[in-house]
Amino acid sequence: MRPNILRQKLLQGEPTLGTHIHTTWPSIVEAIGHTGHYDYVEFVAEYAPFDLHDLDNLGRAGDLYNLSMMIKVDAEHRAYVAQRAVGSGFHSVLFADVRSAEEAAECVRCVRADHPDEGGTYGVATRRFTYMGYGGSRAYVEALRDIVVVVMIEKQSAVDQLEEILAVDGVDMIQWGSADYSMNIGRPGERTIPEVLEVQEFIFRKSLEKRVPPRVELNALDGSQQPFLDMGVRHFCIGTDVTILHKWWNDNGAQLRAELQD
């Protein structure tokens, strides 16, 4: 089974860099891999349309450039989608809308082997990551143990239970979600008000203190990364295919449209 690059980097204390995609076109993963700058690609399945064939093909594309693949799953059917993605060769799962430490523990269980020592619910299956063999070997159990579990902290109840969530065995990273959080507290769209920024800083500092690496999402390197770097954050996921394309189309379309009207 292919080594989990993201897991290896976390174990070695190395920084990691990823990027987001909404498309299921494998060539985009190949283009990202061809740059040589990224450790993993996050497929944002919470928002994007996909089928199970797409997951297999994205897993294959990651294999070509030794990229880890991460999937972001919605709250509903999270266990099923997470397990199918792992079977397709994804090395990490980002669980959205986690509201409690118990939910965080459930997220871990769904990607761990159904084995007395693992405490998981992932059974034996024929999947891509077994290279078409029937799963259930010792290597199969170990590969599931290596799946990186990331949980979103984006609800007030999760903030209230942050220390308990960080203490859940198997939670490897956390991701702050300011958009969902601001809506959850009744302030939709107000992601930069002092109340939200104070919670953001609390989450990052507490995660660093408890040695559960926090990850930062950025749309662009416009200086917004510096406060996090200064704080000691070493894990970033930057850009999204849809946003990148929209910005190019908008900026260049507006420029040429203006020139045509001169």
Buried (B, 14 or more C-beta within 10 A) or exposed (E): BBEBBBBBBBEEEEEBBBBBBBBBBBEBBBEBBEEEEBBBBBBBBBEBEBEEEBBBBBBBBBBEBEBBBBBBBEEEEBBEBBBBBBBBBBBBBBBBBBBBBEBBBBBBBBBBBBBEEBBBBBEBBEBBBBEEEEBBEEEBBEBBBBBBBBBBBBBEEBBEBBEBBBEBEBBBBBBBBBEBBBBBBEEEEBBEEEEBEEBBEEBBEBBBEBEBBBBBBEEEEEEEBEEBEEBEBBBBBBBBBBEBEEEEEEEEEEEEEEEEEE
